[in-house]
Amino acid sequence: MKRCLYLFAMIIAAVSAFAQDGPPDDKHGIMVRVAQIYISPDANSSKLGEVPRGREVIVLEQSRNWLHVLASITPEKDINGWMIDKGVIRPSTPDGATVLFGEGAASELIASQRGGRRGAADDARRLYYRVYDYFPKSDLAGEGLYRAADILWQIQVGDVMSRPSAKAKDPSLHAEMDDQYMKLVIKKFPGTKWADLAAFHLLEPKRCGDWEGDEKCPEKEANMYEKYTAEHPNSPTAAESLYNAAWRYAALIEIYKNQNKAKQIDDSRARAKATCQAIMTKYPQTDWAYRARTLLYLVDQQIPTYGNAIE
């Protein structure tokens, strides 16, 4: 009876530990392998389940090379049992951040391959996030948090873009994106390229779906992308953002032609050319500079870059 009460008390303490704020202590661990959970510290005992990569365990006690853990199997399910003491990364593990990041990178690569391991993208996302969570002072913390946020973002984009609402001109009619992790990157790592990349992603939900020939959409988006480049000139996506603006100014030429607005056509052509020149000057020898040169040629030759016009 005392043994049962003792275990019950440990489990209650562990559940509270799952919800604690701040960096975890060494009772916490992250799996870098799939581990079997047994009913007792014996490989011949009954199996209770498996702990996936990137899931957290709370160590209740240790017996030789066995750990008694409360393991997170899914967000909704925890298992109390025993596992072999292997593949558990704790805050005190030497080079623990690198090990977690490396396994995250391996899982991300597998997820990108045809017929890759099921759930590998989620494994990678959890592992990357735990680099930031367990090792917030590591040089890999910012990148880990960003990569975790990016994987979740890409999964959401696939879902959002598959819905009919994605074609709606009004961005407010599109399915909502969970942007909390992108915003966390910006908050925790301001002034870094990871924050710059996160800010670039946050522009995506602000874009129109089908423009429907309305000049307001490309005008608003071009200004949005120019503003981003001005505020994040050293971002890895600064040149891409400026190209996005240039392409929209070029598209406006065709939209205004359909509306017989000569002044606006000239203004759009001038802005497209100026923006292309800015890309080639500020970001030479990048793909975006080469693409800007092509776009500039098309604009100079008055070749349509938007719509169905064919000459």
matplotlib code that plots the C-alpha trace (Angstrom):
import matplotlib.pyplot as plt

x = [0.0, 2.8, 4.5, 1.3, 1.0, 4.6, 4.2, 1.0, 2.8, 5.6, 3.2, 1.3, 4.6, 5.6, 2.3, 2.9, 6.4, 5.0, 3.2, 6.0, 7.3, 11.0, 13.7, 13.3, 15.4, 17.3, 14.2, 13.0, 14.2, 13.6, 13.7, 16.0, 14.9, 11.7, 11.6, 9.5, 7.7, 7.4, 5.3, 8.4, 12.2, 12.4, 12.5, 10.4, 7.6, 4.5, 4.9, 2.7, 3.5, 6.2, 7.6, 8.2, 11.2, 10.9, 8.5, 9.2, 9.6, 9.7, 12.0, 10.4, 13.2, 16.2, 17.1, 20.4, 20.1, 16.3, 14.3, 10.8, 9.1, 5.9, 6.1, 4.2, 3.0, 0.6, -0.5, -3.5, -1.9, 0.8, 2.1, 3.6, 6.2, 9.8, 12.2, 15.9, 18.1, 19.2, 18.4, 17.2, 18.5, 18.5, 19.5, 22.8, 23.6, 26.9, 26.2, 22.5, 21.4, 23.5, 22.2, 18.6, 19.1, 20.9, 18.1, 15.6, 17.6, 17.6, 13.9, 13.2, 15.2, 13.3, 10.0, 11.0, 11.6, 9.1, 7.8, 9.6, 8.9, 5.3, 5.2, 8.8, 7.8, 6.2, 9.2, 11.4, 9.2, 9.2, 13.0, 13.8, 11.4, 13.1, 16.5, 15.1, 13.1, 15.8, 18.9, 17.7, 21.3, 22.6, 23.7, 21.2, 18.2, 17.0, 17.3, 15.7, 12.7, 12.4, 12.7, 10.0, 7.8, 8.5, 7.5, 4.2, 3.7, 4.3, 1.9, -0.7, -0.1, -0.8, -4.1, -5.1, -4.3, -6.3, -9.5, -11.8, -11.6, -7.9, -9.1, -11.1, -9.8, -10.3, -7.5, -9.8, -11.9, -9.0, -8.6, -6.6, -3.0, -1.5, 1.2, 2.1, 5.4, 6.5, 5.8, 7.7, 10.8, 10.5, 10.0, 12.8, 15.4, 14.9, 17.4, 18.4, 17.9, 15.5, 13.3, 13.6, 12.4, 9.6, 8.4, 8.5, 6.2, 3.7, 3.2, 1.6, -1.8, -2.1, -2.1, -5.2, -6.3, -7.6, -7.0, -10.1, -8.4, -8.6, -5.6, -6.0, -4.6, -1.3, -0.9, -1.3, 1.0, 3.7, 3.8, 3.8, 6.8, 8.7, 8.1, 9.4, 12.7, 13.2, 12.7, 14.7, 17.5, 19.8, 17.1, 17.8, 14.4, 15.0, 15.8, 12.9, 10.5, 11.6, 11.2, 7.7, 7.0, 8.5, 6.5, 3.3, 4.1, 4.6, 1.3, -0.4, 0.6, -1.7, -4.5, -4.5, -4.4, -7.7, -9.0, -7.6, -5.7, -2.7, -1.1, -1.3, 0.2, 3.2, 3.6, 3.5, 6.0, 8.4, 8.0, 8.6, 11.7, 13.0, 12.4, 14.2, 17.1, 17.2, 17.3, 20.2, 22.1, 21.5, 21.5, 23.8, 24.7, 21.6, 18.8, 16.5, 18.8, 18.9, 15.1, 14.8, 16.9, 14.5, 11.5, 13.1, 13.6, 9.9, 8.7, 11.0, 9.7, 6.1, 5.6, 2.7, 3.7, 0.2, -3.1, -3.8, -2.5, -0.5, 1.0]
y = [0.0, 2.4, 1.6, 2.5, 5.8, 6.5, 5.9, 7.9, 10.9, 10.7, 10.6, 13.7, 15.5, 14.5, 15.7, 19.1, 19.1, 18.8, 22.1, 24.0, 27.3, 27.9, 25.6, 22.0, 20.3, 17.0, 14.9, 15.9, 14.2, 14.2, 11.0, 10.8, 7.2, 5.2, 3.5, 0.7, 1.2, -1.9, -2.6, -3.4, -3.1, -6.3, -6.6, -9.8, -8.0, -6.7, -3.8, -0.7, 1.3, 3.3, 6.7, 8.5, 10.7, 14.2, 13.3, 14.2, 11.8, 12.6, 10.4, 9.1, 6.8, 4.8, 1.1, 0.1, 0.7, 1.2, 4.4, 4.6, 7.3, 9.2, 9.3, 11.6, 9.3, 11.8, 15.3, 13.6, 10.5, 9.7, 6.3, 5.3, 2.5, 1.5, 1.9, 1.2, 4.2, 5.0, 7.8, 10.3, 13.8, 15.8, 19.4, 18.2, 15.9, 17.0, 18.5, 17.7, 20.6, 19.4, 15.8, 17.0, 19.3, 16.6, 14.1, 16.8, 17.4, 13.7, 13.4, 16.5, 14.9, 11.6, 13.5, 15.2, 11.8, 9.9, 7.1, 8.6, 7.5, 8.3, 11.2, 12.2, 15.8, 15.9, 14.2, 16.9, 19.7, 18.4, 17.8, 21.3, 22.9, 21.1, 22.5, 25.9, 24.6, 22.6, 24.6, 28.2, 29.5, 27.3, 28.8, 26.5, 27.6, 30.3, 28.2, 25.2, 27.3, 28.8, 25.3, 24.0, 27.0, 26.6, 22.9, 23.6, 26.6, 24.6, 21.9, 24.6, 26.3, 23.0, 22.7, 26.3, 26.4, 23.2, 24.9, 26.8, 29.9, 30.3, 31.8, 34.5, 38.0, 39.2, 37.7, 37.7, 35.0, 32.6, 29.9, 31.1, 30.2, 29.5, 32.1, 31.9, 30.1, 32.5, 35.4, 33.6, 33.5, 37.2, 37.9, 35.6, 36.2, 39.8, 41.1, 37.7, 36.1, 33.7, 36.6, 38.1, 34.8, 34.5, 38.0, 37.2, 34.2, 36.4, 38.4, 35.4, 35.5, 39.1, 38.4, 38.3, 35.1, 35.7, 39.3, 39.3, 42.1, 44.5, 46.8, 47.2, 43.8, 44.1, 47.7, 46.7, 43.6, 45.5, 48.1, 45.4, 43.7, 46.9, 47.8, 44.4, 44.9, 48.3, 47.0, 43.8, 44.8, 42.0, 39.3, 36.2, 36.9, 40.7, 40.3, 37.9, 40.3, 43.1, 41.0, 40.2, 43.9, 44.4, 41.6, 43.1, 46.5, 44.8, 43.0, 46.3, 47.5, 44.9, 45.5, 49.2, 48.5, 46.8, 49.9, 52.3, 54.2, 55.6, 57.5, 54.5, 52.4, 54.7, 54.9, 51.1, 50.6, 53.2, 51.6, 48.1, 49.2, 51.1, 48.2, 45.8, 48.1, 48.2, 44.4, 44.2, 46.9, 45.7, 42.0, 41.3, 37.7, 36.3, 34.4, 37.3, 39.8, 37.6, 37.2, 41.0, 41.5, 39.2, 41.0, 44.4, 43.1, 42.0, 45.3, 47.2, 45.1, 45.6, 41.9, 41.0, 39.4, 38.9, 37.7, 35.8, 38.3, 36.7, 38.7]
z = [0.0, 0.9, -2.4, -4.3, -2.4, -3.1, -6.8, -6.9, -5.3, -7.8, -10.7, -9.4, -9.0, -12.6, -14.0, -12.4, -13.8, -17.3, -16.8, -15.1, -16.5, -17.4, -18.5, -17.4, -14.8, -15.2, -14.3, -17.8, -21.0, -24.7, -26.8, -29.8, -30.5, -30.3, -26.9, -25.6, -22.3, -20.1, -17.1, -15.1, -15.5, -17.5, -21.2, -20.9, -19.1, -20.8, -23.2, -22.6, -25.6, -27.5, -26.9, -30.3, -31.1, -29.7, -27.0, -23.4, -20.4, -16.7, -14.8, -11.6, -10.5, -11.7, -11.3, -12.7, -16.5, -16.3, -15.9, -14.4, -16.4, -17.1, -20.9, -23.3, -26.0, -27.7, -26.6, -24.9, -23.5, -21.0, -20.0, -16.6, -17.0, -17.4, -20.3, -20.9, -20.1, -23.7, -26.0, -23.4, -23.8, -20.6, -19.9, -18.5, -21.5, -23.1, -26.6, -26.0, -28.2, -31.1, -30.7, -30.7, -33.6, -35.6, -35.1, -36.0, -39.3, -40.0, -39.4, -41.6, -44.4, -44.1, -44.2, -47.5, -49.2, -51.1, -48.9, -45.9, -42.3, -41.3, -38.8, -39.5, -40.0, -36.6, -35.1, -36.6, -35.4, -31.8, -31.8, -33.1, -30.6, -27.7, -28.7, -27.9, -24.9, -23.2, -24.3, -24.6, -24.4, -27.2, -30.5, -32.1, -30.0, -32.4, -35.5, -33.7, -32.8, -36.3, -37.9, -35.6, -36.5, -40.2, -40.3, -38.6, -40.9, -44.1, -42.9, -42.3, -45.7, -47.4, -45.6, -46.1, -49.8, -50.4, -49.3, -51.7, -49.4, -50.4, -53.7, -52.0, -52.8, -49.2, -47.0, -44.0, -45.6, -45.8, -43.1, -40.2, -39.6, -36.2, -36.0, -32.3, -32.9, -35.6, -33.3, -30.5, -32.8, -33.3, -29.6, -28.3, -31.0, -32.3, -34.8, -36.0, -39.4, -37.8, -36.7, -40.2, -41.8, -39.4, -40.2, -43.9, -43.3, -41.4, -44.7, -46.4, -44.7, -45.7, -49.4, -51.5, -53.2, -56.7, -57.5, -59.8, -61.8, -58.8, -58.6, -54.8, -54.1, -56.0, -54.9, -51.2, -51.5, -53.4, -50.6, -48.0, -49.6, -50.1, -46.4, -45.3, -47.3, -45.9, -42.3, -42.9, -45.4, -44.3, -44.2, -46.3, -48.0, -48.5, -52.2, -52.7, -51.0, -53.2, -56.3, -55.2, -55.1, -58.6, -60.1, -58.7, -60.2, -63.5, -63.1, -62.5, -66.0, -67.5, -64.9, -65.7, -69.5, -69.1, -67.3, -69.9, -67.2, -69.1, -66.1, -63.8, -66.5, -66.8, -63.0, -62.6, -65.4, -63.8, -60.3, -61.7, -63.5, -60.5, -58.2, -60.5, -60.7, -56.9, -56.6, -59.1, -57.2, -53.7, -54.2, -57.2, -58.1, -56.6, -58.4, -57.5, -59.2, -62.3, -62.3, -61.8, -65.0, -66.9, -65.5, -66.5, -70.0, -70.2, -69.0, -71.4, -74.3, -73.1, -72.9, -70.5, -67.3, -65.9, -67.2, -70.4, -72.9, -75.7, -78.6]

ax = plt.figure().add_subplot(projection="3d")
ax.plot(x, y, z, "-o")
ax.set_aspect("equal")
plt.show()
